[in-house]
Amino acid sequence: MPTAAGTVFFDRSHTDDLIAYLNASPSPYHAVASAAGRLEKAGFRQVTETEAWDDQAGGRFVVRGGALIAWYVPEGMGPEAPFRVVGSHTDSPNLRVKPLPDTGSVGWRQVAVEVYGGVPLNTWLDRDLGLSGRLALRGGGTALVQVDEALLRVPQLAIHLDRQVNEGLKLDRQRHLTPLWGIGPVDEGALIEYVAERAGVAAQDVTGWDLMVHDVQPPSYLGRDRELLAAARLDNLLSVHAGVAALVAVATADTEPAAIPVLAAFDHEETGSESDTGAQGPLLGNVLERSVFARGGTAEDRARALAGTVCLSADMGHAVHPNYSERHEPGHHPLPNGGPILKVNVNQRYATDGVGRAVFAAACERAGVPWQTFVSNNAMPCGTTIGPITAARLGIATVDCGVAALSMHSSRELCGADDPFLLAAALKGFLEG
């Protein structure tokens, strides 16, 4: 395992803060609001896309729905200056409320949901579920809602009625995943009335919604020595949180960075990134271009800036599973608390190449953190990230990295308790370089 000498900038208090961030961020909209609050506290200011941007130095951020782009312009930075981008995403696989949510069967009141992303369906059974998201209001505003109570539950069929369940559970996405939330006849409009009241708005003013369920069990340290972290939405809010911490650290340091540090937290990665807030959309490219033009740059300056730009796509990866080690590549067994992982796939499911490996190694060396390498077993399909999308969309050098975890995409995931701050330190080292 490659190692590096030096002092790590962050420590376990960063993981404590990650727990607080996860608790405050049950939906992409909450994740963005929480990140924006941390940036504002560090002196960043929000700018809107419909207004002209100035050429002043300092930190700024743009919010669009469940996505956030933040950047810091050092004093005297020319328009041709390259960017250092940390890419991540705010969404996680879950169950999302349908447009007509109130449903039910045989005397039970239920909520109609749709499966979002690559969900291991069984992990949502028999869990106490809350509800969160945003409400679109008459007149154009929005309101966030977060119900951290045991409001919903998807009950599993008793073994007495399914004697073969342990030979392989089969779930129908339409019939078997509808959460219950009470007893009685279907009550049209009840769910939106309830969430509107919890959000402090009038139900008649709610004209649209983006709502989803979440496990209300809070994150916790796990194991005899509390060396592991169990939590929902580690994929990929761990990386968003680390990116915010790294960007703030670089922007508030005594020395200015050599390039313009950027955090891109996209939405809809789990469903292919094809949206106006996803990595396939123009949001990041527009922000980088407008930053160049706001500082008096030209199309030539933009081309020069992007030619020198590097993106580090930070997303969760797979730790070797002790019960399924044969599913992993025999020579590459990332472990929790071994430091961030470099993710490699020669078929470009990850964007890392040999030059990218050197960039990542230099960042970890600067930060004083160890690092590991992940590559898939040749007989197993490989997932993908925003890395290849960003590289192709903007034509910028991109490297894929992350934190090794078990139970990825489950309603509750597991990673090393030290890895969040080791990743943050590596991202800081990258943004400084």
C-alpha positions in Angstrom: 0.0 0.0 0.0 1.5 3.4 -1.0 2.1 5.7 2.0 3.2 9.2 2.5 5.0 11.1 5.2 3.8 14.2 6.9 1.0 15.5 9.2 -2.6 14.9 8.2 -4.5 18.2 8.4 -7.9 16.7 9.6 -8.6 14.2 12.4 -11.5 12.2 13.9 -13.4 15.4 14.7 -14.0 15.7 10.9 -15.8 12.3 11.1 -17.9 13.6 14.0 -18.8 16.6 11.9 -19.7 14.3 9.0 -22.2 12.6 11.2 -23.8 15.9 11.9 -23.8 16.7 8.2 -25.5 13.3 7.4 -28.2 13.9 10.0 -28.9 17.3 8.5 -29.0 16.0 4.9 -31.6 13.3 4.2 -32.2 14.6 0.7 -30.0 16.3 -2.0 -31.7 19.6 -1.3 -30.8 19.4 2.4 -27.3 18.4 1.5 -26.9 21.5 -0.6 -28.4 23.7 2.0 -26.1 22.3 4.7 -23.1 22.7 2.5 -24.1 26.3 1.6 -24.4 27.2 5.2 -20.8 25.9 5.9 -19.5 27.8 2.9 -21.2 31.1 4.0 -19.7 30.7 7.5 -16.3 30.5 5.9 -16.9 33.7 4.0 -18.2 32.4 0.6 -21.1 34.3 -0.9 -23.9 32.9 -3.0 -24.3 34.3 -6.5 -27.3 33.7 -8.8 -27.1 32.6 -12.4 -29.4 35.3 -13.7 -27.2 38.2 -12.5 -23.8 39.4 -13.8 -20.8 38.2 -11.9 -18.0 40.5 -10.8 -14.2 40.1 -11.0 -13.6 40.3 -7.2 -11.4 37.7 -5.5 -12.8 35.4 -2.9 -15.2 32.5 -2.5 -18.5 32.1 -4.3 -21.1 29.4 -4.8 -24.1 28.7 -7.1 -27.1 26.5 -6.0 -29.4 24.9 -8.5 -31.9 22.4 -7.0 -29.9 19.5 -5.6 -26.6 20.7 -7.0 -23.9 23.2 -5.8 -20.8 24.6 -7.5 -18.4 26.5 -5.2 -15.1 28.1 -6.1 -12.4 30.4 -4.7 -10.5 33.0 -6.8 -7.2 34.0 -5.2 -6.0 37.6 -5.4 -4.4 38.5 -8.7 -5.4 35.3 -10.5 -5.5 35.8 -14.2 -8.4 34.7 -16.5 -6.3 32.0 -18.0 -5.6 30.3 -14.6 -6.4 26.6 -14.5 -9.0 25.1 -12.1 -8.6 22.2 -9.7 -12.0 20.6 -9.4 -13.3 18.1 -6.8 -16.3 16.4 -8.3 -19.0 14.6 -6.2 -22.7 14.0 -6.1 -25.5 14.7 -3.6 -28.0 12.0 -4.4 -28.3 8.4 -3.0 -30.4 5.4 -4.1 -33.8 5.4 -2.2 -37.6 5.3 -2.6 -39.2 8.5 -3.9 -42.8 9.7 -3.6 -45.0 9.5 -6.7 -47.1 12.4 -8.1 -50.3 10.9 -6.6 -48.9 9.7 -3.3 -52.0 8.6 -1.4 -52.8 4.9 -1.9 -53.7 1.8 0.1 -55.0 -1.7 0.2 -57.2 -3.9 2.3 -57.7 -1.4 5.1 -54.1 0.0 5.2 -53.1 3.6 4.3 -50.0 3.6 2.2 -47.7 6.0 0.2 -46.9 5.3 -3.4 -43.2 5.4 -4.1 -40.9 4.9 -7.1 -37.4 3.2 -6.9 -34.6 5.7 -7.5 -31.2 4.4 -8.6 -29.6 1.1 -8.1 -31.3 0.0 -4.8 -30.7 -3.3 -3.0 -34.5 -3.6 -2.3 -34.3 -5.8 0.7 -32.4 -3.2 2.7 -35.5 -1.0 2.9 -37.6 -3.6 4.5 -38.6 -3.4 8.2 -36.9 -0.1 8.8 -38.4 3.0 10.4 -38.5 5.6 7.7 -38.9 9.4 7.7 -39.7 11.7 4.8 -37.7 14.6 3.4 -37.3 16.8 0.3 -38.6 20.0 -1.1 -42.0 21.5 -1.7 -42.6 23.8 -4.7 -44.9 26.6 -3.8 -47.4 28.8 -5.6 -45.6 31.9 -6.8 -42.2 30.2 -7.4 -40.7 29.6 -4.0 -39.6 26.3 -2.4 -39.6 25.0 1.2 -37.6 22.1 2.6 -39.2 19.5 4.8 -37.5 16.9 7.0 -39.5 14.5 9.1 -37.0 12.5 11.2 -39.7 10.3 12.9 -40.8 6.7 12.3 -43.5 7.8 9.8 -43.4 5.0 7.3 -42.4 1.3 7.0 -42.1 -1.3 4.3 -43.1 -4.6 6.1 -41.6 -7.9 5.0 -43.8 -10.9 4.7 -43.6 -13.2 7.7 -41.6 -16.4 7.2 -44.8 -18.4 7.9 -46.3 -17.1 4.7 -43.0 -17.5 2.7 -41.3 -20.6 3.7 -38.7 -20.3 0.9 -37.6 -16.8 1.8 -34.2 -17.9 2.9 -33.6 -19.6 -0.5 -33.8 -16.2 -2.2 -36.0 -13.2 -1.5 -37.8 -11.9 -4.7 -39.4 -8.5 -4.4 -41.7 -6.9 -7.0 -40.9 -3.2 -7.2 -44.5 -2.2 -7.8 -46.3 -4.6 -5.3 -43.9 -5.2 -2.5 -42.3 -1.8 -1.7 -45.2 0.4 -0.9 -44.7 1.8 2.6 -47.6 1.9 5.1 -48.3 4.8 7.4 -51.6 4.1 9.0 -54.9 2.2 9.0 -58.0 3.2 7.2 -59.4 4.1 3.8 -57.3 6.0 1.3 -57.3 9.7 2.2 -56.6 11.8 -0.9 -54.3 14.7 -0.2 -53.4 13.6 3.3 -49.7 13.1 2.7 -49.1 16.6 1.2 -51.3 18.2 3.9 -49.1 16.5 6.5 -45.7 17.5 5.0 -47.0 21.0 4.3 -47.9 21.4 8.0 -44.4 20.1 9.0 -42.8 22.6 6.6 -44.9 25.4 8.0 -46.6 26.2 4.7 -50.3 26.1 3.6 -51.2 22.9 1.8 -53.1 24.8 -0.9 -49.9 26.6 -1.8 -48.0 23.4 -2.5 -48.1 22.8 -6.3 -45.3 20.3 -6.6 -42.9 18.2 -4.6 -39.7 16.1 -4.7 -40.0 13.9 -1.6 -38.2 10.7 -0.6 -38.0 8.4 2.3 -34.9 8.0 4.6 -33.9 5.7 7.4 -34.3 7.6 10.7 -31.6 5.5 12.5 -28.8 8.0 13.0 -25.2 7.3 12.0 -23.0 5.6 14.6 -19.5 4.4 15.2 -19.3 0.6 15.2 -17.0 -2.2 16.4 -15.0 -2.9 19.5 -12.6 -0.1 18.9 -15.2 2.2 17.2 -13.0 2.1 14.1 -16.0 1.8 11.7 -18.8 4.2 10.7 -22.3 2.9 9.8 -24.6 5.4 8.2 -27.0 6.1 5.4 -26.0 8.2 2.3 -22.2 7.7 2.7 -22.4 7.3 -1.0 -21.9 10.1 -1.7 -22.4 12.7 1.0 -19.1 11.6 2.6 -17.3 13.0 -0.5 -19.4 16.2 -0.6 -18.6 16.9 3.0 -14.9 16.2 2.5 -14.9 18.4 -0.6 -16.5 21.3 1.4 -14.0 20.9 4.2 -11.1 20.8 1.8 -12.2 23.8 -0.2 -12.8 25.9 3.0 -9.4 24.9 4.3 -7.6 26.0 1.1 -9.6 29.2 0.9 -8.9 30.2 4.4 -5.2 29.2 4.5 -2.4 31.7 4.9 -1.0 31.0 1.4 -3.0 31.2 -1.8 -3.4 28.1 -4.0 -1.7 27.8 -7.3 -4.9 27.2 -9.2 -8.6 28.1 -8.7 -10.1 25.4 -6.3 -13.6 24.3 -7.2 -16.2 21.9 -5.6 -18.8 20.5 -7.9 -21.6 18.6 -6.1 -24.0 17.3 -8.8 -27.4 15.6 -8.5 -28.8 12.6 -10.3 -25.5 10.6 -10.5 -27.3 7.5 -9.4 -29.6 7.6 -12.5 -27.1 8.6 -15.2 -26.4 12.3 -14.5 -28.7 13.4 -17.4 -30.4 16.5 -16.0 -29.8 20.2 -15.7 -28.2 19.5 -12.3 -26.3 16.4 -13.3 -22.7 16.0 -14.6 -24.0 15.4 -18.1 -25.5 18.9 -18.1 -23.8 22.3 -18.7 -23.8 23.6 -15.1 -20.1 23.1 -14.3 -18.9 24.2 -17.7 -21.0 27.3 -17.5 -19.7 28.3 -14.1 -16.1 27.8 -15.1 -16.6 29.8 -18.3 -18.4 32.6 -16.5 -15.6 32.8 -14.0 -13.1 33.2 -16.8 -15.2 35.9 -18.5 -15.9 37.7 -15.2 -12.2 38.2 -14.8 -11.9 39.8 -18.2 -11.0 36.6 -20.1 -11.7 35.6 -23.7 -12.5 32.4 -25.4 -8.8 31.9 -25.8 -8.3 32.3 -22.0 -11.1 29.8 -21.4 -9.4 27.2 -23.7 -6.1 27.8 -21.9 -7.7 27.5 -18.4 -9.5 24.2 -19.3 -6.4 22.8 -20.9 -4.6 23.1 -17.6 -7.6 22.0 -15.4 -7.7 18.7 -13.5 -10.7 17.1 -11.9 -10.6 14.6 -9.0 -13.9 12.7 -9.0 -14.5 11.6 -5.4 -17.1 8.8 -5.0 -17.4 5.8 -2.8 -15.7 2.6 -3.8 -15.7 -1.1 -2.7 -13.8 -2.5 0.2 -12.9 -6.2 0.0 -15.9 -8.1 1.5 -14.8 -10.8 4.0 -17.7 -13.0 3.1 -17.4 -12.6 -0.6 -13.7 -12.1 -1.3 -14.0 -14.1 -4.5 -16.0 -11.3 -6.0 -13.0 -9.0 -5.8 -9.8 -8.7 -7.9 -7.3 -11.0 -6.1 -4.4 -8.5 -6.2 -6.4 -5.4 -5.0 -8.1 -5.7 -1.6 -8.8 -2.1 -0.3 -9.6 -2.1 3.4 -11.2 0.5 5.7 -8.9 3.0 7.3 -6.2 2.3 4.7 -6.7 5.7 3.1 -8.6 6.9 0.0 -8.7 4.5 -3.0 -7.6 5.3 -6.6 -10.2 3.8 -8.9 -9.0 2.3 -12.2 -10.8 0.8 -15.1 -9.1 0.7 -18.5 -12.5 0.6 -20.3 -13.1 4.1 -18.9 -15.8 3.3 -16.4 -13.4 5.3 -14.3 -11.4 8.1 -15.9 -8.0 7.4 -14.2 -4.9 6.8 -16.3 -1.2 6.7 -15.5 -0.8 10.4 -15.4 -3.9 10.7 -13.2 -2.3 8.2 -10.8 0.7 10.5 -10.5 -1.6 13.4 -9.7 -3.4 11.5 -7.0 -0.2 10.2 -5.6 1.2 13.7 -5.3 -1.9 14.9 -3.6 -1.8 12.1 -1.0 2.0 12.7 -0.5 1.4 16.4 0.0 -1.4 15.6 2.5 0.6 12.9 4.3 -2.0 10.2 3.9 -1.8 6.5 2.7 -3.7 5.4 -0.3 -4.9 2.2 -2.0 -5.9 1.1 -5.4 -9.2 -0.5 -6.6 -9.8 -2.4 -9.8 -12.7 -4.7 -10.5 -12.5 -8.5 -10.9 -12.4 -9.1 -14.7 -15.5 -11.4 -14.4 -17.6 -8.7 -12.7 -19.1 -5.6 -14.3 -17.7 -2.3 -13.1 -19.7 0.7 -11.9 -19.0 4.2 -13.1 -19.0 7.8 -11.8 -19.2 11.4 -12.9 -15.5 11.1 -13.7 -15.7 9.9 -17.3 -18.7 12.1 -17.9 -16.8 15.2 -16.7 -13.7 14.3 -18.8 -15.8 13.9 -21.9 -18.1 16.8 -21.3 -15.4 19.4 -20.6 -12.3 17.8 -22.1 -10.4 18.1 -18.9 -8.0 15.6 -17.2 -10.0 13.6 -14.6 -9.0 11.1 -11.9 -11.4 8.8 -10.0 -10.9 8.2 -6.3 -13.0 7.6 -3.2 -13.4 5.8 0.1 -13.6 2.0 0.5 -17.0 0.8 1.8 -19.2 -2.2 2.3 -22.9 -2.4 1.6 -22.8 0.3 -1.1 -26.3 1.6 -2.1 -27.8 -0.1 0.9 -30.1 2.0 3.1 -27.2 1.9 5.5 -23.6 1.6 4.5 -20.3 1.0 6.3 -16.8 2.5 6.0 -13.7 3.1 8.2 -14.1 5.9 10.7 -10.7 7.4 9.7 -11.2 7.4 6.0 -13.5 10.5 5.8 -10.8 12.7 7.2 -8.0 11.0 5.2 -10.0 11.7 2.0 -10.6 15.3 3.1 -6.9 15.7 3.6 -6.1 14.2 0.2 -8.6 16.6 -1.5 -7.0 19.5 0.3 -3.6 18.4 -1.0 -5.1 18.2 -4.5 -6.7 21.6 -4.4 -3.5 23.3 -3.2 -1.4 21.8 -5.9 
